Amino acid sequence: MARPPKASKREESSGEFRSGFVSLVGRPNVGKSTLTNALVGEKVAITSSKPQTTRHTIRGITNRPTGQLILVDTPGIHRPRTLLGERLNALVQATLGDVDVIGMCFPADEPIGPGDRFINEQLDKYPRAIKIAVITKTDVASKAQTAERLMQVQELRDWATIIPVSAVGNDQVDLLADELIQLLPLGQPLYPDETNTDEGIEKRISELIRETILEGVHEELPHSLAVTIDDMIEREDKDLLEIYANVFVERDSQKGIIIGSGGERLKDIGQRSRAAIEPVVGQKVFLSLRVKVAKDWQRDPKLLQRLGF
Ligand SMILES: Nc1nc2c(ncn2[C@@H]2O[C@H](COP(=O)(O)OP(=O)(O)OP(=O)(O)O)[C@@H](O)[C@H]2O)c(=O)[nH]1
């Protein structure tokens, strides 16, 4: 079976490897989610590697030759009103108490206000984490504004570093990832580097197809749907990856739902799946989807094995 080319990023690395948890905090709308997505770079299906340890909600993982950066969510800290006068919510405490680095985000185009100060003060409760400041949205601020923000932010605390970035303009995002990794403890990757393995790629592709099928479809489908990858062929005459996938359902009626009248639904699923897969494999994709009925596959050990469970 031909597979997409893979470069084992870790083999290229000569130095020490670092890995750990990072949380981006900041008041609403400062660009935390956008920056997380920019750092992660692509849609990551991490459901398959649900952590043994984690109390954290993982938003994404960045794998680099130098290390593995695991970005975690901290719901709540950006809502001062619900926190004032109360104890910090347990989840926030557990998460921020555990992470290696906290990146506090400040938009370049807005002055620092009470909300920012409040969150900054909260960070004192987490002495274990290294704190850095990220000046976000530099693309919408003038140089003078960004410089002014840098000065204001600098006065808040003794940050390990302050980095201006634009997630939208993709400016300094790589630098931020590198700097974050340098602040993590030495250690092996905490999660399997699925992006670097064939098995990981196949699993992710089938997950993406499965997710696409389940978008806006009957509730009766989820438990009776399995997607397998039959073959992946790297075309030699052009930059194209051919993917042959099977969609297994339990009943003819379900097959009908997925195919839709005149095959319209399946066509749409194919197009949307392709759009989701291409950024992950980094090339154009031809996708063949075949819908098959495997009666009671959930209860049949042989079938389960064939379906990769
Ligand atoms: N121009 C520009 N806009 C950005 C950038 N990053 C984020 N934004 C915009 O700022 C808004 C808020 O971004 P989010 O990433 O949702 O911010 P957030 O901090 O996660 O917000 P909450 O979920 O409310 O905490 C969105 O409209 C983004 O498109 C950037 O680098 N440049």
Ligand as a Chemical Component Dictionary entry (heavy atoms), coordinates in Angstrom:
data_LIG
# 
_chem_comp.id                   LIG 
_chem_comp.type                 NON-POLYMER 
_chem_comp.pdbx_formal_charge   0 
_chem_comp.three_letter_code    LIG 
# 
loop_
_chem_comp_atom.comp_id 
_chem_comp_atom.atom_id 
_chem_comp_atom.alt_atom_id 
_chem_comp_atom.type_symbol 
_chem_comp_atom.charge 
_chem_comp_atom.model_Cartn_x 
_chem_comp_atom.model_Cartn_y 
_chem_comp_atom.model_Cartn_z 
_chem_comp_atom.pdbx_ordinal 
LIG N1  N1  N 0 -6.920  41.107 12.980 1  
LIG C1  C1  C 0 -6.792  40.083 13.821 2  
LIG N2  N2  N 0 -7.869  39.600 14.422 3  
LIG C2  C2  C 0 -7.732  38.571 15.266 4  
LIG C3  C3  C 0 -6.459  37.968 15.523 5  
LIG N3  N3  N 0 -6.647  36.984 16.409 6  
LIG C4  C4  C 0 -7.971  36.956 16.676 7  
LIG N4  N4  N 0 -8.628  37.904 16.001 8  
LIG C5  C5  C 0 -10.072 38.196 16.031 9  
LIG O1  O1  O 0 -10.458 38.589 17.327 10 
LIG C6  C6  C 0 -11.727 38.032 17.658 11 
LIG C7  C7  C 0 -11.635 37.208 18.930 12 
LIG O2  O2  O 0 -10.759 36.110 18.692 13 
LIG P1  P1  P 0 -10.871 34.753 19.530 14 
LIG O3  O3  O 0 -9.735  33.925 19.105 15 
LIG O4  O4  O 0 -12.227 34.184 19.443 16 
LIG O5  O5  O 0 -10.655 35.316 20.990 17 
LIG P2  P2  P 0 -10.723 34.556 22.389 18 
LIG O6  O6  O 0 -9.765  35.221 23.251 19 
LIG O7  O7  O 0 -10.559 33.087 22.171 20 
LIG O8  O8  O 0 -12.179 34.884 22.842 21 
LIG P3  P3  P 0 -13.073 34.160 23.991 22 
LIG O9  O9  O 0 -13.413 32.791 23.476 23 
LIG O10 O10 O 0 -14.251 35.075 24.086 24 
LIG O11 O11 O 0 -12.262 34.141 25.248 25 
LIG C8  C8  C 0 -12.160 37.235 16.448 26 
LIG O12 O12 O 0 -13.010 38.031 15.680 27 
LIG C9  C9  C 0 -10.874 36.964 15.716 28 
LIG O13 O13 O 0 -11.051 36.817 14.339 29 
LIG C10 C10 C 0 -5.324  38.507 14.836 30 
LIG O14 O14 O 0 -4.176  38.050 14.962 31 
LIG N5  N5  N 0 -5.550  39.571 14.015 32 
# 
loop_
_chem_comp_bond.comp_id 
_chem_comp_bond.atom_id_1 
_chem_comp_bond.atom_id_2 
_chem_comp_bond.value_order 
_chem_comp_bond.pdbx_ordinal 
LIG N1  C1  SING 1  
LIG C1  N2  DOUB 2  
LIG C1  N5  SING 3  
LIG N2  C2  SING 4  
LIG C2  C3  DOUB 5  
LIG C2  N4  SING 6  
LIG C3  N3  SING 7  
LIG C3  C10 SING 8  
LIG N3  C4  DOUB 9  
LIG C4  N4  SING 10 
LIG N4  C5  SING 11 
LIG C5  O1  SING 12 
LIG C5  C9  SING 13 
LIG O1  C6  SING 14 
LIG C6  C7  SING 15 
LIG C6  C8  SING 16 
LIG C7  O2  SING 17 
LIG O2  P1  SING 18 
LIG P1  O3  DOUB 19 
LIG P1  O4  SING 20 
LIG P1  O5  SING 21 
LIG O5  P2  SING 22 
LIG P2  O6  DOUB 23 
LIG P2  O7  SING 24 
LIG P2  O8  SING 25 
LIG O8  P3  SING 26 
LIG P3  O9  DOUB 27 
LIG P3  O10 SING 28 
LIG P3  O11 SING 29 
LIG C8  O12 SING 30 
LIG C8  C9  SING 31 
LIG C9  O13 SING 32 
LIG C10 O14 DOUB 33 
LIG C10 N5  SING 34 
# 
